[in-house]
Every structure is written in structure tokens, then in C-alpha cells.
Amino acid sequence: MSQRLSRRSLARYAADQLLAGSSAKSVARHLAAALITSRSEKAAPLLLDDINYELQSRGHLASATVTSAYPLSASLKNEVTGLVKKLAAVRQVILAEQIDKAVIGGVRIQTADRTWDKTVTAELNRLKENI
């Protein structure tokens, strides 16, 4: 009888392997086999979140989603990358940009374990709560 591995242990394994220099393709194959064997294929998106968290908590990589009302300029992307590196205490940042007109202005930055919301919508909501 095979023992079922937790998502967290799979995420730790993946982070260990990636940081040791294994290819992402090889690690992905091993993870896919583990998920299929344990019939946990639907947990794949959550496993990716766990791997992101593991890599960020080790100070290596933060995957950040930046939400704004309009596309960010190259200089602003560089500024956001530097800010995330500093605040998340990581060496590397991967930015994914998301456009959402509902935020009106400003930016929301989400990483594996934090959210910084400096959007106009968030500020208006904070003001509304304080009134």
C-alpha cells in the first residue's frame, strides 16, 4: 500500500529539487505522477500555490500578480519588482499583470503570502468603513 503525500510535502520536495538544479520539466513530471497515483489531480492548482509559498518563504522567488486599472509602464514594472523583492525578501520576482478597471487607479500586489492593496477602490472602502 502506498502512502499518500501531503501537498505541503510535495511542495517542499519540488522546491528542494528546483533549488538543487533539477529541471522544472522533470519536477513537474514527478509531481504529476504523484498526483495521478494518489488520484489528487484536482489539487494541482493548490500545489502550485504551495510551491510558490515554499520558494518565497525560502527567499528565492516571489510570483506576484499586479492588478491595476491600466497597463503598467516598463519603469513602473521595474519599480514594482524592486518593491516586491524588498518587501518579500526574495532574490527574484516574476510579475503577472492583470487589468481591472474596477480598481479605478493605484495597484494591488499579491504574492504567495501577502497582499498590498493601494488601489483607489480599497482606499474608498477604507474611508467608507471609517465614516
DRENGU-128518 format. One record per atom (N, C-alpha, C, O): residue number from 1; x, y, z; atom name. Coordinates in pm, 1 decimal. Layout:
N
NUM	X	Y	Z	CA
...
% end
This chain:
131
1	84.6	-117.8	0.0	N
1	0.0	0.0	0.0	CA
1	89.3	124.4	0.0	C
1	179.8	136.0	82.6	O
2	63.8	216.9	-92.4	N
2	144.3	337.6	-99.9	CA
2	90.4	442.8	-4.0	C
2	-29.7	452.4	21.3	O
3	183.1	520.2	47.8	N
3	145.9	625.5	142.4	CA
3	115.3	753.5	65.1	C
3	190.6	792.1	-24.3	O
4	5.7	818.3	99.4	N
4	-33.7	943.3	33.7	CA
4	49.0	1058.1	91.5	C
4	59.5	1073.3	213.2	O
5	107.1	1138.0	2.9	N
5	187.8	1251.9	44.5	CA
5	100.8	1376.7	52.3	C
5	10.7	1395.5	-29.4	O
6	127.9	1460.4	149.3	N
6	52.6	1585.2	160.8	CA
6	99.9	1683.5	53.8	C
6	210.4	1671.3	0.9	O
7	14.3	1781.2	23.0	N
7	52.6	1886.1	-71.5	CA
7	175.2	1960.2	-23.0	C
7	263.8	1993.7	-101.6	O
8	180.1	1986.0	107.1	N
8	294.8	2059.2	163.3	CA
8	425.0	1981.6	144.8	C
8	528.0	2039.9	111.1	O
9	420.4	1849.5	167.0	N
9	542.6	1771.2	149.5	CA
9	581.9	1765.5	2.0	C
9	700.7	1767.9	-30.1	O
10	483.7	1758.1	-88.1	N
10	514.1	1763.5	-230.9	CA
10	572.8	1899.5	-268.8	C
10	665.1	1906.8	-350.0	O
11	520.3	2005.8	-211.1	N
11	571.8	2140.0	-239.0	CA
11	715.3	2154.2	-188.8	C
11	799.4	2212.3	-257.4	O
12	743.8	2101.9	-70.5	N
12	880.6	2106.5	-18.1	CA
12	975.0	2027.7	-108.1	C
12	1085.8	2072.2	-137.8	O
13	929.3	1909.7	-151.1	N
13	1008.5	1827.2	-243.1	CA
13	1038.0	1906.2	-370.6	C
13	1152.7	1911.8	-414.9	O
14	934.5	1967.5	-429.8	N
14	951.7	2042.4	-554.1	CA
14	1050.9	2157.4	-535.3	C
14	1140.2	2176.9	-617.6	O
15	1034.9	2232.6	-427.5	N
15	1126.5	2344.7	-401.8	CA
15	1269.0	2293.7	-383.0	C
15	1363.0	2352.0	-437.3	O
16	1286.2	2186.5	-307.5	N
16	1420.3	2128.5	-287.4	CA
16	1483.1	2090.6	-420.8	C
16	1599.4	2121.5	-446.9	O
17	1405.0	2023.2	-505.0	N
17	1456.0	1978.2	-634.0	CA
17	1489.7	2095.4	-726.7	C
17	1594.6	2095.8	-791.1	O
18	1401.7	2193.2	-733.1	N
18	1427.1	2309.2	-818.4	CA
18	1549.8	2385.7	-772.7	C
18	1630.9	2428.5	-854.9	O
19	1564.0	2403.3	-641.9	N
19	1678.4	2478.0	-589.8	CA
19	1808.4	2399.8	-601.7	C
19	1916.8	2458.1	-601.1	O
20	1797.2	2266.3	-612.7	N
20	1916.1	2182.3	-631.7	CA
20	1956.8	2175.5	-778.4	C
20	2059.3	2116.0	-811.9	O
21	1876.5	2236.5	-866.6	N
21	1913.1	2243.3	-1007.2	CA
21	1837.6	2149.6	-1099.7	C
21	1867.0	2145.3	-1219.2	O
22	1741.6	2074.7	-1048.4	N
22	1661.6	1988.6	-1135.5	CA
22	1578.0	2075.4	-1229.0	C
22	1539.2	2187.0	-1194.6	O
23	1551.5	2022.7	-1345.9	N
23	1470.7	2099.3	-1441.1	CA
23	1325.2	2104.1	-1395.6	C
23	1275.4	2011.1	-1332.1	O
24	1259.0	2212.3	-1428.6	N
24	1118.1	2227.1	-1393.2	CA
24	1036.0	2116.9	-1459.5	C
24	939.0	2068.4	-1401.3	O
25	1073.7	2077.8	-1579.3	N
25	1002.5	1972.2	-1651.5	CA
25	1011.6	1839.3	-1577.0	C
25	912.2	1767.8	-1564.3	O
26	1129.6	1806.8	-1528.3	N
26	1148.9	1682.2	-1452.8	CA
26	1068.8	1683.2	-1323.2	C
26	1003.5	1584.6	-1288.9	O
27	1074.3	1794.2	-1252.0	N
27	1000.0	1807.4	-1126.0	CA
27	850.2	1797.9	-1153.7	C
27	777.3	1732.6	-1079.1	O
28	804.2	1862.5	-1260.2	N
28	662.5	1858.6	-1295.5	CA
28	617.4	1716.4	-1325.6	C
28	507.2	1676.9	-1287.6	O
29	700.3	1640.5	-1392.3	N
29	666.2	1500.3	-1421.4	CA
29	649.3	1420.3	-1292.1	C
29	553.3	1344.6	-1277.4	O
30	742.5	1437.4	-1199.1	N
30	733.9	1365.6	-1071.6	CA
30	608.8	1405.1	-993.8	C
30	540.5	1320.2	-936.4	O
31	580.0	1535.0	-992.7	N
31	461.5	1581.6	-920.9	CA
31	333.3	1529.0	-987.0	C
31	240.1	1486.8	-918.5	O
32	329.9	1532.1	-1119.9	N
32	212.5	1481.2	-1190.9	CA
32	191.5	1333.4	-1160.0	C
32	78.5	1289.6	-1138.2	O
33	299.7	1257.1	-1158.1	N
33	288.1	1114.5	-1126.6	CA
33	235.3	1093.8	-985.6	C
33	151.3	1006.8	-962.5	O
34	284.2	1173.3	-891.4	N
34	237.6	1160.9	-752.3	CA
34	90.1	1196.7	-741.3	C
34	15.1	1129.1	-670.8	O
35	48.0	1301.6	-809.8	N
35	-92.9	1342.7	-804.8	CA
35	-183.7	1238.3	-870.9	C
35	-292.1	1208.7	-820.5	O
36	-139.5	1184.0	-981.8	N
36	-219.6	1083.4	-1051.5	CA
36	-228.6	955.9	-968.5	C
36	-336.2	897.5	-955.2	O
37	-116.2	912.9	-912.8	N
37	-113.4	791.6	-831.0	CA
37	-206.5	802.7	-711.6	C
37	-273.9	706.4	-675.1	O
38	-209.9	919.5	-651.5	N
38	-294.8	939.5	-533.4	CA
38	-435.5	988.2	-570.1	C
38	-516.5	1018.5	-482.6	O
39	-462.9	995.0	-700.1	N
39	-593.0	1042.1	-750.2	CA
39	-628.4	1181.0	-696.2	C
39	-741.2	1207.4	-654.5	O
40	-528.5	1267.4	-698.8	N
40	-545.3	1403.4	-646.0	CA
40	-519.4	1508.2	-753.4	C
40	-471.2	1617.4	-723.2	O
41	-550.9	1476.3	-877.9	N
41	-521.4	1567.9	-987.9	CA
41	-583.5	1705.8	-968.7	C
41	-526.6	1806.4	-1011.0	O
42	-699.3	1710.4	-905.3	N
42	-767.3	1839.2	-886.7	CA
42	-692.2	1931.1	-789.9	C
42	-721.0	2050.5	-782.1	O
43	-596.3	1875.1	-716.8	N
43	-518.9	1954.9	-621.6	CA
43	-401.6	2026.8	-688.2	C
43	-328.5	2100.1	-621.5	O
44	-382.8	2006.9	-818.4	N
44	-268.3	2066.6	-887.9	CA
44	-258.5	2218.0	-871.6	C
44	-149.9	2267.0	-840.8	O
45	-367.0	2295.8	-890.6	N
45	-354.5	2441.5	-872.9	CA
45	-314.6	2479.7	-729.9	C
45	-237.9	2573.8	-709.5	O
46	-366.5	2407.3	-632.6	N
46	-329.8	2436.0	-493.4	CA
46	-184.3	2398.6	-466.9	C
46	-115.4	2465.3	-389.7	O
47	-138.3	2291.7	-531.4	N
47	2.1	2251.4	-516.9	CA
47	93.6	2359.9	-572.7	C
47	197.4	2389.7	-513.6	O
48	56.4	2418.6	-685.0	N
48	137.0	2528.3	-741.8	CA
48	144.0	2645.9	-645.5	C
48	249.4	2707.7	-630.5	O
49	33.2	2677.2	-580.6	N
49	33.3	2783.5	-479.6	CA
49	127.3	2748.6	-365.2	C
49	200.5	2834.4	-315.8	O
50	125.4	2621.4	-322.7	N
50	213.2	2576.6	-213.6	CA
50	360.6	2585.4	-253.2	C
50	445.2	2622.3	-171.7	O
51	390.7	2551.6	-377.9	N
51	529.0	2561.3	-425.8	CA
51	572.4	2707.6	-428.0	C
51	683.4	2739.9	-385.9	O
52	485.2	2796.8	-477.1	N
52	516.0	2940.1	-475.4	CA
52	543.8	2987.9	-333.7	C
52	638.9	3062.4	-310.1	O
53	460.4	2944.8	-239.6	N
53	479.1	2983.3	-99.5	CA
53	614.4	2931.4	-48.3	C
53	688.2	3003.9	18.4	O
54	645.3	2807.2	-79.9	N
54	771.0	2745.9	-33.4	CA
54	892.1	2821.1	-88.3	C
54	986.0	2849.9	-14.1	O
55	890.7	2852.6	-216.8	N
55	1002.9	2924.8	-277.9	CA
55	1014.7	3066.0	-221.2	C
55	1125.3	3115.5	-199.7	O
56	900.6	3130.9	-196.9	N
56	903.9	3265.1	-140.4	CA
56	953.9	3262.4	3.8	C
56	1035.6	3346.1	42.2	O
57	906.8	3168.8	82.8	N
57	946.9	3164.0	223.8	CA
57	1095.5	3132.1	239.1	C
57	1155.0	3162.0	342.7	O
58	1154.9	3072.2	137.6	N
58	1299.1	3042.9	140.3	CA
58	1381.7	3158.7	84.6	C
58	1504.5	3151.5	80.1	O
59	1313.7	3265.8	42.1	N
59	1383.8	3384.8	-5.0	CA
59	1435.8	3376.3	-146.4	C
59	1525.9	3451.4	-183.5	O
60	1381.1	3286.2	-226.6	N
60	1431.9	3268.8	-361.6	CA
60	1347.9	3336.6	-468.7	C
60	1402.0	3406.8	-554.1	O
61	1217.1	3316.7	-465.4	N
61	1133.4	3363.1	-575.4	CA
61	994.6	3399.6	-525.2	C
61	933.9	3327.1	-446.4	O
62	946.0	3513.1	-572.3	N
62	807.8	3550.9	-544.4	CA
62	736.2	3566.4	-677.4	C
62	781.9	3638.9	-765.7	O
63	624.9	3498.4	-690.8	N
63	537.2	3518.3	-806.0	CA
63	433.4	3620.2	-761.2	C
63	355.6	3594.6	-669.3	O
64	432.7	3734.2	-825.7	N
64	343.6	3842.7	-784.8	CA
64	246.2	3877.4	-896.5	C
64	283.9	3888.0	-1013.2	O
65	120.9	3894.6	-858.2	N
65	19.5	3942.8	-951.6	CA
65	-6.7	4088.7	-920.0	C
65	-40.6	4123.7	-806.9	O
66	9.1	4173.4	-1020.2	N
66	-11.9	4316.7	-1004.5	CA
66	-140.8	4353.3	-1077.7	C
66	-152.4	4335.9	-1199.0	O
67	-236.2	4403.6	-1002.1	N
67	-364.5	4443.5	-1060.3	CA
67	-371.1	4595.0	-1064.3	C
67	-346.6	4662.1	-964.1	O
68	-404.3	4648.2	-1181.0	N
68	-418.4	4792.7	-1196.8	CA
68	-528.3	4820.2	-1298.6	C
68	-571.9	4730.1	-1370.3	O
69	-572.1	4944.2	-1304.1	N
69	-677.7	4981.4	-1398.0	CA
69	-624.8	4992.8	-1540.8	C
69	-700.1	4978.2	-1637.1	O
70	-495.4	5019.0	-1553.7	N
70	-434.7	5039.0	-1684.0	CA
70	-302.0	4964.2	-1689.7	C
70	-243.8	4935.5	-1585.1	O
71	-252.7	4932.1	-1808.9	N
71	-123.2	4864.0	-1820.5	CA
71	-11.0	4945.6	-1755.7	C
71	-9.2	5068.5	-1763.9	O
72	82.0	4875.6	-1691.8	N
72	195.0	4941.4	-1626.7	CA
72	305.3	4969.3	-1728.1	C
72	329.5	4889.5	-1818.7	O
73	371.2	5082.1	-1712.2	N
73	485.4	5113.7	-1797.1	CA
73	602.7	5024.4	-1755.9	C
73	600.4	4964.6	-1648.3	O
74	703.4	5015.4	-1839.8	N
74	821.5	4933.9	-1809.2	CA
74	890.4	4984.0	-1682.6	C
74	936.0	4903.9	-1601.0	O
75	898.1	5115.8	-1665.8	N
75	964.4	5169.3	-1546.9	CA
75	885.1	5139.1	-1420.1	C
75	943.3	5112.1	-1315.0	O
76	753.3	5143.5	-1429.8	N
76	670.7	5110.3	-1313.6	CA
76	680.6	4961.5	-1280.8	C
76	681.6	4924.3	-1163.5	O
77	687.8	4875.8	-1383.1	N
77	707.2	4732.1	-1359.5	CA
77	838.6	4707.9	-1286.1	C
77	844.9	4626.6	-1193.9	O
78	943.4	4778.8	-1327.5	N
78	1072.9	4766.3	-1259.4	CA
78	1064.1	4812.7	-1114.9	C
78	1121.6	4750.8	-1025.4	O
79	992.5	4920.9	-1092.6	N
79	974.5	4973.2	-957.6	CA
79	897.9	4873.3	-869.5	C
79	935.2	4849.6	-754.7	O
80	790.8	4815.4	-924.4	N
80	711.2	4716.9	-850.5	CA
80	795.6	4593.2	-821.0	C
80	789.3	4538.3	-711.0	O
81	874.5	4549.4	-919.0	N
81	962.0	4433.9	-898.1	CA
81	1058.3	4459.8	-783.3	C
81	1075.9	4374.0	-696.9	O
82	1120.4	4576.4	-781.3	N
82	1211.8	4611.8	-672.9	CA
82	1142.4	4616.5	-537.6	C
82	1197.4	4571.8	-437.0	O
83	1021.9	4670.5	-535.9	N
83	943.9	4678.1	-412.8	CA
83	910.1	4538.9	-360.1	C
83	923.5	4512.6	-240.6	O
84	866.4	4450.0	-449.2	N
84	832.2	4313.5	-407.5	CA
84	956.6	4240.6	-357.8	C
84	950.3	4169.2	-257.7	O
85	1069.5	4257.6	-426.4	N
85	1194.7	4195.5	-380.5	CA
85	1224.8	4237.2	-237.4	C
85	1260.4	4154.5	-153.5	O
86	1210.1	4365.6	-210.9	N
86	1240.1	4418.8	-77.9	CA
86	1138.2	4371.4	26.2	C
86	1176.9	4321.4	131.9	O
87	1009.6	4386.4	-2.4	N
87	906.3	4353.0	95.2	CA
87	894.3	4202.7	120.3	C
87	868.3	4160.5	233.0	O
88	913.2	4121.7	15.5	N
88	902.9	3976.7	31.0	CA
88	1036.9	3913.9	66.0	C
88	1043.9	3794.7	95.9	O
89	1143.6	3993.9	62.6	N
89	1278.9	3947.3	94.2	CA
89	1318.5	3827.2	7.4	C
89	1358.1	3721.9	57.5	O
90	1306.4	3846.8	-124.9	N
90	1341.9	3741.3	-219.3	CA
90	1444.8	3793.5	-319.6	C
90	1464.0	3914.2	-334.6	O
91	1510.3	3699.3	-387.9	N
91	1611.5	3735.2	-487.2	CA
91	1552.2	3764.8	-624.3	C
91	1604.9	3846.8	-699.5	O
92	1441.4	3696.8	-656.2	N
92	1384.4	3708.8	-790.1	CA
92	1232.0	3723.5	-781.2	C
92	1167.5	3669.3	-691.5	O
93	1177.1	3798.3	-876.8	N
93	1032.2	3821.2	-881.0	CA
93	982.5	3794.8	-1022.7	C
93	1043.3	3837.3	-1121.0	O
94	871.0	3724.1	-1030.4	N
94	800.7	3706.2	-1157.5	CA
94	669.7	3782.2	-1145.3	C
94	587.9	3753.3	-1058.0	O
95	650.5	3880.0	-1233.8	N
95	528.2	3961.0	-1230.1	CA
95	427.8	3912.6	-1333.4	C
95	462.2	3885.8	-1448.6	O
96	305.1	3902.2	-1290.2	N
96	192.9	3877.9	-1381.7	CA
96	103.0	3999.6	-1369.4	C
96	62.2	4037.2	-1259.5	O
97	73.1	4059.8	-1481.3	N
97	-6.7	4182.5	-1480.3	CA
97	-153.0	4150.4	-1510.6	C
97	-184.2	4071.7	-1600.0	O
98	-240.7	4212.9	-1434.2	N
98	-384.6	4193.0	-1451.5	CA
98	-450.5	4331.3	-1458.8	C
98	-426.6	4417.1	-1373.8	O
99	-532.2	4351.2	-1559.8	N
99	-601.7	4478.9	-1576.6	CA
99	-744.6	4463.2	-1525.3	C
99	-816.2	4370.9	-1564.2	O
100	-785.0	4555.1	-1437.1	N
100	-919.9	4553.0	-1380.7	CA
100	-963.5	4698.3	-1361.7	C
100	-918.8	4765.6	-1268.8	O
101	-1049.3	4744.9	-1448.7	N
101	-1094.6	4884.4	-1444.2	CA
101	-1165.4	4918.0	-1312.6	C
101	-1173.6	5035.0	-1275.2	O
102	-1215.9	4817.7	-1243.0	N
102	-1288.5	4839.6	-1117.5	CA
102	-1198.8	4894.4	-1007.0	C
102	-1249.6	4950.8	-910.1	O
103	-1066.2	4879.3	-1018.7	N
103	-978.3	4932.7	-913.5	CA
103	-961.1	5084.1	-926.0	C
103	-908.1	5147.7	-834.8	O
104	-1004.6	5141.8	-1036.3	N
104	-1004.0	5284.8	-1066.6	CA
104	-862.3	5338.4	-1086.3	C
104	-834.5	5399.6	-1189.4	O
105	-773.8	5317.6	-992.4	N
105	-635.2	5363.0	-1000.6	CA
105	-554.2	5294.9	-892.8	C
105	-608.8	5223.7	-808.6	O
106	-423.1	5316.8	-895.3	N
106	-335.7	5253.1	-798.5	CA
106	-308.0	5108.8	-837.0	C
106	-340.1	5066.1	-947.9	O
107	-247.6	5033.3	-744.1	N
107	-214.8	4893.3	-771.6	CA
107	-244.8	4804.9	-651.0	C
107	-243.9	4849.2	-536.2	O
108	-271.6	4677.6	-681.9	N
108	-281.5	4573.3	-580.5	CA
108	-175.9	4470.4	-618.1	C
108	-171.7	4424.1	-732.1	O
109	-90.2	4434.3	-522.1	N
109	15.5	4336.3	-545.9	CA
109	-9.9	4217.2	-455.2	C
109	-19.9	4230.9	-333.3	O
110	-20.2	4098.8	-517.3	N
110	-43.6	3976.7	-440.4	CA
110	70.4	3878.7	-463.8	C
110	107.8	3850.9	-577.7	O
111	125.0	3826.7	-353.9	N
111	224.1	3720.1	-361.3	CA
111	166.2	3597.9	-290.5	C
111	48.7	3596.6	-254.0	O
112	247.8	3496.9	-271.7	N
112	200.1	3372.3	-210.5	CA
112	145.3	3393.0	-70.1	C
112	54.9	3321.2	-27.3	O
113	199.6	3491.0	1.8	N
113	155.3	3506.3	141.1	CA
113	116.5	3647.2	182.1	C
113	88.0	3672.2	299.2	O
114	115.2	3739.8	86.5	N
114	82.6	3878.1	121.8	CA
114	4.2	3946.9	10.7	C
114	10.9	3909.5	-106.3	O
115	-69.9	4048.4	52.1	N
115	-137.0	4136.2	-44.2	CA
115	-116.0	4279.6	1.7	C
115	-140.9	4313.3	117.5	O
116	-70.2	4363.5	-90.0	N
116	-57.7	4506.4	-65.3	CA
116	-158.5	4572.6	-157.5	C
116	-144.7	4565.9	-279.7	O
117	-259.2	4636.2	-100.7	N
117	-365.8	4694.2	-181.5	CA
117	-364.6	4846.0	-167.3	C
117	-410.3	4901.0	-67.1	O
118	-312.8	4910.7	-267.2	N
118	-307.8	5057.5	-271.6	CA
118	-390.5	5109.2	-388.8	C
118	-352.8	5204.3	-457.3	O
119	-505.2	5043.1	-409.8	N
119	-594.3	5086.5	-517.5	CA
119	-687.7	5195.3	-465.4	C
119	-711.0	5206.6	-345.1	O
120	-739.9	5273.7	-556.5	N
120	-836.0	5378.0	-520.5	CA
120	-960.0	5312.9	-459.2	C
120	-1015.3	5364.2	-362.0	O
121	-1003.3	5201.4	-515.0	N
121	-1120.5	5130.9	-462.7	CA
121	-1099.2	5089.4	-317.3	C
121	-1188.8	5105.9	-234.4	O
122	-983.0	5036.5	-286.4	N
122	-954.3	4994.1	-148.7	CA
122	-952.1	5114.0	-54.2	C
122	-1003.0	5106.9	57.7	O
123	-893.4	5222.4	-99.5	N
123	-889.4	5342.6	-16.0	CA
123	-1029.7	5397.8	9.1	C
123	-1061.6	5439.4	120.5	O
124	-1113.0	5397.8	-94.9	N
124	-1251.9	5443.9	-78.5	CA
124	-1327.6	5353.3	19.0	C
124	-1405.2	5402.0	101.3	O
125	-1305.9	5224.4	10.3	N
125	-1370.3	5130.8	103.0	CA
125	-1325.6	5153.4	247.3	C
125	-1405.7	5143.8	340.3	O
126	-1195.5	5183.7	265.1	N
126	-1144.5	5212.2	400.0	CA
126	-1208.0	5340.1	455.7	C
126	-1244.4	5346.0	573.1	O
127	-1220.7	5441.5	370.9	N
127	-1284.9	5566.3	413.2	CA
127	-1431.2	5541.9	449.6	C
127	-1480.1	5594.2	549.7	O
128	-1499.9	5463.7	369.5	N
128	-1640.0	5432.2	394.5	CA
128	-1657.9	5359.4	529.2	C
128	-1753.5	5385.2	602.2	O
129	-1566.0	5269.7	560.1	N
129	-1572.8	5197.4	688.5	CA
129	-1551.1	5289.5	807.1	C
129	-1605.6	5265.8	915.0	O
130	-1472.1	5394.1	788.5	N
130	-1439.7	5485.3	898.6	CA
130	-1543.2	5596.0	918.0	C
130	-1535.9	5671.1	1015.3	O
131	-1637.5	5606.4	828.3	N
131	-1739.0	5711.8	839.8	CA
131	-1851.9	5665.6	926.9	C
131	-1947.4	5740.1	948.9	O
% end
